[in-house]
Amino acid sequence: MRTWMALVLLASAALAAPPAPPAAPPSEAPASLADVPPMAQAPASTPALSLMVRQLLNGRMLRHGTDLGALESAIQAGDFAAVAKGARSIADEPRLARTAAPNQAGVHPQAALPGADTLNQTIPEGFFVLQDLLHNRAVALEAAALARDGRAMRTLYTQLGETCGQCHAAWFPVPHN
């Protein structure tokens, strides 16, 4: 079993506190390892993702799994360029957008438009928190690789895997045999 899969399974036990906001805006890399946000946590009782959302995200989950496996191999080989490229691949993955906050009448602005897509309104905020955290941690991993900081790379890779594990524990459980 690959290390990233083990991280996914280990992280599933860590779900108890409400989500924490990401420490840095998604477009900025943390200045140092100390600036990488701590492990966010999805609420213990997370609303389910709709089947349509799960199907839309399936390809992304498969790419992330492939990317994590390649990152693990590159880190073990000390291939800083490959780590930077793999981390950038995760960071550049298009993210689902939060819908605008409801107005004073409690209506989402997009829902008021004829034919507006309301699919994102069904996605729990905790998902977006983890999505942003994954992006920020991938950016930080890329920065560590570009700085040729092997120790930070290993730590950030572990944190990246923890983020994947939290999302899987909440919304994409890995079946246990």
VOVOVEX-204895 format. One record per residue (C-alpha): residue number from 1; residue in three letters; z, y, x. Coordinates in pm, whole numbers, padded with zeros to 5 digits. Layout:
+-----+-----+--------+--------+--------+
|   n | res |      w |      v |      u |
+-----+-----+--------+--------+--------+
| NUM | ALA |      Z |      Y |      X |
...
+-----+-----+--------+--------+--------+
//
This chain:
+-----+-----+--------+--------+--------+
|   n | res |      w |      v |      u |
+-----+-----+--------+--------+--------+
|   1 | MET |  00000 |  00000 |  00000 |
|   2 | ARG | -00093 |  00339 |  00139 |
|   3 | THR |  00182 |  00586 |  00220 |
|   4 | TRP |  00059 |  00833 | -00044 |
|   5 | MET |  00093 |  00569 | -00316 |
|   6 | ALA |  00447 |  00498 | -00198 |
|   7 | LEU |  00519 |  00871 | -00220 |
|   8 | VAL |  00388 |  00874 | -00576 |
|   9 | LEU |  00620 |  00591 | -00671 |
|  10 | LEU |  00922 |  00734 | -00487 |
|  11 | ALA |  00881 |  01079 | -00639 |
|  12 | SER |  00894 |  00939 | -00992 |
|  13 | ALA |  01272 |  00912 | -00967 |
|  14 | ALA |  01314 |  01283 | -00895 |
|  15 | LEU |  01243 |  01429 | -01240 |
|  16 | ALA |  01543 |  01609 | -01389 |
|  17 | ALA |  01527 |  01987 | -01352 |
|  18 | PRO |  01287 |  02231 | -01522 |
|  19 | PRO |  00982 |  02345 | -01325 |
|  20 | ALA |  01028 |  02611 | -01059 |
|  21 | PRO |  00760 |  02877 | -01014 |
|  22 | PRO |  00546 |  02857 | -00701 |
|  23 | ALA |  00678 |  03073 | -00416 |
|  24 | ALA |  00344 |  03230 | -00323 |
|  25 | PRO |  00041 |  03328 | -00529 |
|  26 | PRO | -00220 |  03050 | -00523 |
|  27 | SER | -00455 |  03249 | -00301 |
|  28 | GLU | -00206 |  03308 | -00020 |
|  29 | ALA | -00095 |  03065 |  00246 |
|  30 | PRO |  00276 |  03054 |  00321 |
|  31 | ALA |  00354 |  03244 |  00642 |
|  32 | SER |  00560 |  02957 |  00778 |
|  33 | LEU |  00688 |  02614 |  00688 |
|  34 | ALA |  01005 |  02782 |  00558 |
|  35 | ASP |  00792 |  02966 |  00301 |
|  36 | VAL |  00656 |  02649 |  00142 |
|  37 | PRO |  00811 |  02619 | -00203 |
|  38 | PRO |  01064 |  02344 | -00264 |
|  39 | MET |  00977 |  02042 | -00471 |
|  40 | ALA |  00911 |  02158 | -00828 |
|  41 | GLN |  01018 |  01932 | -01105 |
|  42 | ALA |  00867 |  01868 | -01442 |
|  43 | PRO |  01108 |  01864 | -01735 |
|  44 | ALA |  01270 |  01529 | -01810 |
|  45 | SER |  01096 |  01524 | -02148 |
|  46 | THR |  00743 |  01640 | -02079 |
|  47 | PRO |  00496 |  01685 | -02361 |
|  48 | ALA |  00209 |  01440 | -02336 |
|  49 | LEU | -00134 |  01546 | -02216 |
|  50 | SER | -00406 |  01483 | -02470 |
|  51 | LEU | -00649 |  01200 | -02407 |
|  52 | MET | -00926 |  01455 | -02357 |
|  53 | VAL | -00729 |  01641 | -02087 |
|  54 | ARG | -00642 |  01312 | -01915 |
|  55 | GLN | -01010 |  01212 | -01915 |
|  56 | LEU | -01113 |  01552 | -01776 |
|  57 | LEU | -00859 |  01519 | -01496 |
|  58 | ASN | -00940 |  01157 | -01409 |
|  59 | GLY | -01208 |  01246 | -01153 |
|  60 | ARG | -00977 |  01499 | -00990 |
|  61 | MET | -00701 |  01239 | -00959 |
|  62 | LEU | -00942 |  00996 | -00795 |
|  63 | ARG | -01059 |  01264 | -00548 |
|  64 | HIS | -00702 |  01358 | -00465 |
|  65 | GLY | -00619 |  00994 | -00395 |
|  66 | THR | -00918 |  00964 | -00164 |
|  67 | ASP | -00830 |  01295 |  00004 |
|  68 | LEU | -00468 |  01189 |  00058 |
|  69 | GLY | -00576 |  00862 |  00215 |
|  70 | ALA | -00815 |  01046 |  00449 |
|  71 | LEU | -00544 |  01301 |  00533 |
|  72 | GLU | -00299 |  01024 |  00621 |
|  73 | SER | -00552 |  00867 |  00860 |
|  74 | ALA | -00639 |  01204 |  01016 |
|  75 | ILE | -00272 |  01292 |  01067 |
|  76 | GLN | -00205 |  00956 |  01231 |
|  77 | ALA | -00504 |  01013 |  01460 |
|  78 | GLY | -00399 |  01371 |  01539 |
|  79 | ASP | -00736 |  01497 |  01412 |
|  80 | PHE | -00642 |  01857 |  01328 |
|  81 | ALA | -00995 |  01951 |  01219 |
|  82 | ALA | -01012 |  01663 |  00971 |
|  83 | VAL | -00667 |  01749 |  00834 |
|  84 | ALA | -00770 |  02113 |  00786 |
|  85 | LYS | -01092 |  02005 |  00612 |
|  86 | GLY | -00914 |  01757 |  00385 |
|  87 | ALA | -00641 |  02002 |  00292 |
|  88 | ARG | -00906 |  02267 |  00217 |
|  89 | SER | -01083 |  02017 | -00008 |
|  90 | ILE | -00768 |  01981 | -00218 |
|  91 | ALA | -00699 |  02357 | -00214 |
|  92 | ASP | -01055 |  02434 | -00329 |
|  93 | GLU | -01044 |  02193 | -00622 |
|  94 | PRO | -01106 |  02400 | -00938 |
|  95 | ARG | -00784 |  02440 | -01131 |
|  96 | LEU | -00729 |  02447 | -01504 |
|  97 | ALA | -00648 |  02798 | -01622 |
|  98 | ARG | -00343 |  02894 | -01820 |
|  99 | THR | -00420 |  03054 | -02152 |
| 100 | ALA | -00308 |  03410 | -02212 |
| 101 | ALA |  00042 |  03455 | -02349 |
| 102 | PRO |  00068 |  03485 | -02726 |
| 103 | ASN |  00065 |  03839 | -02861 |
| 104 | GLN |  00349 |  03986 | -03068 |
| 105 | ALA |  00225 |  03799 | -03374 |
| 106 | GLY |  00248 |  03471 | -03181 |
| 107 | VAL | -00130 |  03427 | -03169 |
| 108 | HIS | -00305 |  03333 | -02846 |
| 109 | PRO | -00585 |  03589 | -02784 |
| 110 | GLN | -00838 |  03312 | -02713 |
| 111 | ALA | -00756 |  03138 | -03040 |
| 112 | ALA | -00851 |  03452 | -03231 |
| 113 | LEU | -01209 |  03434 | -03101 |
| 114 | PRO | -01454 |  03227 | -03306 |
| 115 | GLY | -01533 |  02907 | -03119 |
| 116 | ALA | -01269 |  02978 | -02852 |
| 117 | ASP | -01165 |  02682 | -02641 |
| 118 | THR | -00802 |  02606 | -02709 |
| 119 | LEU | -00778 |  02287 | -02503 |
| 120 | ASN | -00576 |  02455 | -02227 |
| 121 | GLN | -00323 |  02568 | -02488 |
| 122 | THR | -00223 |  02203 | -02527 |
| 123 | ILE | -00132 |  02165 | -02160 |
| 124 | PRO |  00240 |  02202 | -02081 |
| 125 | GLU |  00343 |  02483 | -01843 |
| 126 | GLY |  00499 |  02225 | -01608 |
| 127 | PHE |  00152 |  02089 | -01535 |
| 128 | PHE |  00031 |  02434 | -01426 |
| 129 | VAL |  00339 |  02479 | -01206 |
| 130 | LEU |  00265 |  02153 | -01025 |
| 131 | GLN | -00107 |  02234 | -01006 |
| 132 | ASP | -00024 |  02566 | -00835 |
| 133 | LEU |  00228 |  02400 | -00607 |
| 134 | LEU | -00030 |  02140 | -00503 |
| 135 | HIS | -00275 |  02419 | -00421 |
| 136 | ASN | -00016 |  02617 | -00222 |
| 137 | ARG |  00095 |  02313 | -00028 |
| 138 | ALA | -00265 |  02218 |  00054 |
| 139 | VAL | -00323 |  02572 |  00183 |
| 140 | ALA | -00006 |  02546 |  00394 |
| 141 | LEU | -00118 |  02208 |  00530 |
| 142 | GLU | -00452 |  02355 |  00626 |
| 143 | ALA | -00275 |  02642 |  00805 |
| 144 | ALA | -00054 |  02397 |  00996 |
| 145 | ALA | -00360 |  02196 |  01101 |
| 146 | LEU | -00542 |  02508 |  01215 |
| 147 | ALA | -00231 |  02605 |  01415 |
| 148 | ARG | -00232 |  02252 |  01561 |
| 149 | ASP |  00130 |  02204 |  01451 |
| 150 | GLY |  00160 |  01827 |  01413 |
| 151 | ARG |  00524 |  01832 |  01304 |
| 152 | ALA |  00458 |  02085 |  01025 |
| 153 | MET |  00147 |  01890 |  00924 |
| 154 | ARG |  00346 |  01572 |  00873 |
| 155 | THR |  00614 |  01754 |  00673 |
| 156 | LEU |  00360 |  01934 |  00458 |
| 157 | TYR |  00162 |  01616 |  00399 |
| 158 | THR |  00481 |  01451 |  00270 |
| 159 | GLN |  00546 |  01747 |  00042 |
| 160 | LEU |  00188 |  01737 | -00083 |
| 161 | GLY |  00235 |  01371 | -00171 |
| 162 | GLU |  00563 |  01450 | -00346 |
| 163 | THR |  00382 |  01701 | -00565 |
| 164 | CYS |  00123 |  01437 | -00657 |
| 165 | GLY |  00406 |  01197 | -00733 |
| 166 | GLN |  00577 |  01442 | -00964 |
| 167 | CYS |  00262 |  01497 | -01165 |
| 168 | HIS |  00198 |  01124 | -01187 |
| 169 | ALA |  00555 |  01056 | -01292 |
| 170 | ALA |  00528 |  01311 | -01572 |
| 171 | TRP |  00170 |  01271 | -01694 |
| 172 | PHE | -00016 |  00995 | -01510 |
| 173 | PRO |  00227 |  00707 | -01460 |
| 174 | VAL |  00127 |  00448 | -01206 |
| 175 | PRO |  00175 |  00101 | -01358 |
| 176 | HIS |  00433 | -00112 | -01181 |
| 177 | ASN |  00341 | -00476 | -01130 |
+-----+-----+--------+--------+--------+
//
